[in-house]
Amino acid sequence: MRNYFDNRPFQLYAALVLGLLLFGVTARPAVAFLLPELSMMGLRVTINWVFVSLVVGLVALLGWWGKIRLTTPIAEDGHRYLLLLAALVIVPMLVTVLLIADPFAVPDWTVIAGQELSAFGVALMVVVGIALGAAISEELLYRGVVLRSMESYGRLTAALASSFLFGVAHLSLLALGVSLTEAVVVAVLSMIGAIGLAAITFRIGTLWPLVVWHFLQDSGPAFLTAQAIEVYTVVYALLALGLAVFGLWLLWTDHKTGLGRESADRSIGSA
């Protein structure tokens, strides 16, 4: 496996699609069977970290820690793109706080059915159970393995492929009790925003800032009220759309110059 997928990106992509479908269908019933005392939130946290383990295991089996550029230093001209990541975190929250009088509330969560968590317990579940796990697994998989494996076909193709899979994967929220409307909104916003995030990943030349961004992005909204989350979602959607347009422009510029193909080919041999 370590060498088989190095020059077979489409086979890897197909395998990941099938793997994600299988995981989405089987994860909840399997965990619920093994741990029947878990609440819906307990199931979500457990499945989240099972997925983290699988993704980390995948990267280790592929031997692609170098190829996904997890700890590579930021590119010389890449620091300015960090401002875009910061804006995605700060602007929606700032607008929400300014427009809504009481935007924050601690949600009533349980991990074991019938045992409500304290405020500290909820914060721990948000930060460690959900945000940290999602940041690690999703960035390693979508902006790491998928994006870099498809880079030899050009950055635009790689970005579209990873963004599509990233968005569709969020439909798995349906299996965790999320409404169809909410799941579709999250999936569409994720897919749109991921185009810009892919372009940023190429420009900064490393993955760890995306992990940090993802962690911060998933932490704050969990503490917003229903009214506040509506405002937050609208603002974030507008930013994601703008980021996608900007990202497409960057990617199209790279596509016309063939940027990324040669460096991707060289990285295969050194990964």
Beta strands, then each sheet from edge to edge (+ up, - down):
end
